[in-house]
Amino acid sequence: MIRICFVCLGNICRSPMAEFIFKNMIKMENLENKISVESRGTSDEELGNPVHPGTIRELKLHHIPYQNRTAINLKKDDYQKFDYFIGMESYNCQIMRQLFLGNSELKIHRLLDFSPLKKDIADPWYTSNFSLTYQEIEMGCKYFLEYLIKKENL
């Protein structure tokens, strides 16, 4: 089982959006028994808060199934639980490197680095552009899934 953790700052906007988009993609590819997906945040600012209404709106608009959940913090011992940590921006990746130390580079990636864009996904908490966030996350997830299928021989 390949274990994926999507990571953003607060775990209420981008990383849960990526979690639910990716879960839907692996379901469509019949890979649910080969890939597990969760999400976390690097900050405790939103700890325990529900998914942002803007994220839920976009998921509903695109018919992506989601669950009611609350923000969860990334912890040092998560390093052993996951095979891939997928950050939404460079800052998330920097925080993960500091938290995990050592060989963390092998597991930490920025989502859009799997795509031709190779850039950060702006935080819709600040931009209010959940539509653009959705488009970029969906694209990044498609490229990441292609990468996994090839690399992991799925």
N, C-alpha and C positions, 0 to 999 in steps of 0.2 A: 504494500500500500504506500503510495506516494502522498506525503502530507504537506499541504500548502498553507501558509499563513500570510494573508494580505495585511499590510500595515500602513496606517496613516497616523496623524497626530492624535485625534480624539476618539476614533473608532465609532463615529456616528454618521459620517458622510461618505468618504471615498472608499475606505476599506470594507465596510459592510456592502456597499454597492458592488464592489469587485467580487466579494464573497458570493453574493447571490447571482450575479451575472455568470461567474465561473461555474457555480453549482449547476445552473441551468445548462450551460454548454456541455459539461461532462455528462449530464443526464441525456442530452440529445445524442451524444456520441457513445452511449452505453458504457461509460467508464466509471460509473459510481462505485463499483467494487474494486477499482484500482487507484482512485484518487480521492482523498478527503480534503475538505476546505474549511478553514476558519478565518477569523480576522481579529486583530488586536490594535490598540493604540499605544503610542509612545508617551503620551501625557496622561495624567490623572484628572485633567480639567473636566472631562465629560464622564468620568467613571460612574457607571450605574444609570446613565441617561439613555433614553431610547434612540433608535435610529432617527436621524433628522427627517422632518416632513418632506423636504425637498428631494431627498433620496428616495423615500417611499413613493412620492409622486412620479418620479422618473421610472422606477421599477414597475409601477402599475401601468404607466403609459406604454411601456414596452412589453407588457404581459410577462414579466419576470417574477416567478414565485419568490416570496420572502417570508421570513418568520419575525415575529416580534422578539426583539432581543435588546439587551442593554450593553453599553460600552464596557469593554474588558481591557485591562492593561497588559502590555507585553511584559513578561517577567524573564529573568535570567535563565531559569530552568526550562523555559519554552524552547531553548536552543536544542535540547535533546528530543523534543517532541515533534519537531517539524524538519522536513527536508529542504524546503524553500521558504524564504521570507521575502515577500514581494512588496517593496515600498512604493508609495505613490509619488514620492519626490526624494531628491538627494538628501534633504535634511532627515527624513525618516531613516534612510540607510545609514547616515552618519550616527544617529542615536543608537541604532541597532548594533553597529560596529563597536561603539563604546560599551554597550551593555554586555555584549557577548564576548568581546576580546578574542584573541587567538585567531584560529582559522575561519572566522566568520565570513570572510570574503567568498568562500565556496558556496555558501547558502544564501547570501543577501544579494538581491537584484532590484533594480528599479523597473517597474512594470513597462513603461514605454521604451526601455532599452531593447525589448524584444521586437519592437516595431520600427518602421522607418523614421518615426518622429524623434526618438531618442531625447526626450525632454521630461521635465516634471509635469505632473498633473496638478494644476492650480487647485487650491482648497476652495470649494464652493461656499464654505462658511463665510469666507471673505468676499468672494466674487459674486455670489448668488447665481452663478451660471451653472445650474445642475444639469442642464441639457448638454453643454459642452463637456462637462465632467463625464456624463454617461457615455457620450460618443468616444472620448479618449479611452475610458476604461474598457469599453466593449472592444475597441480595436486592440488595445494592449492584451486583453484576455484571449482574443482570437490568435494573436501571434504567439503568446505564451503557451497556449494549448498545442499549437502546431509544433513548437519547440519541444514540449514534453513528449508528445506522441513520437517524435523522431528520436530524441535523446534516450528516452526510457523504453523504447520499443513497445509502445502501447498499440 
